[in-house]
Amino acid sequence: MLSCRDALRKGANVEVLELDSDTDVDAAVKRAAVDGARLVVAGGDGQLRAVLRRMVRRSLPRGGERPADLPSDRTVPDLPAIGVLPLDAGADADLAAKLGLPRSPGDVAAAVLGGKSRRVDLLRHDGGSVTLHGAVVGGGDDSGRPLPWFARIDVDDTLLSDGSEPLLACAVANADGYGTLAGLPLIVSADPADGVLEVGLALPAARPRGLFGRKRAHGEVEVRRARGRAAQFTIVDSEDGVPVADDGVAGTVNKKRTWWMERDAWGVYIH
């Protein structure tokens, strides 16, 4: 982070802020908006998400009035671009890697100073937050084996699960490579700038009966996939909810959760 700061100081005034709470993030976002400053977020997907979540909250139309210039498939206005400084130099599965963003402090500083940005889709959900890369619903036991759960899952008009089948895991993502189970990728064709999300659902594979009534092995996991603008989960028969890792941040889905796409809602600085 200090290397990036020093590189930025060659072309701009720089202030380093430690953001330990929503209040700190709100103050930084407000100052950047008032001063016209460019934000650089150092950390992983969770830290970046925390900043975007507060930016969305600050930008939402007040009083229920929808701005006339807001696109019909959006609920938030354009958010400013952000510089992303990944602190895990060897990561290959975070959002910065999926977007092909610069990773070294010097390259990140050059991208921010250059001012060239790329618009990116943003997933919002009715839990009051945002998802930048993806979320995986489902948990495991102490040995890491997935624990079955039940939910109705709709992606636009496509029904992936009616709630009667045991599910192993389900990924909702805006970029490829998010979540695997038994060696199978759950997400394979997500594009962070195409205006739709992808859902990959893993469940025990069917094992049809062969001769003499014996079950024939037919793999262990089946994956169903769908793409659309929104995905709705309705949890069935679960008092404690179902675990979810959202951009790597642990939580729980209780009863219902809906993700929807905000096309081109924010931006990242690129080379």
Disulfide bonds with the S-S distance in Angstrom:
none
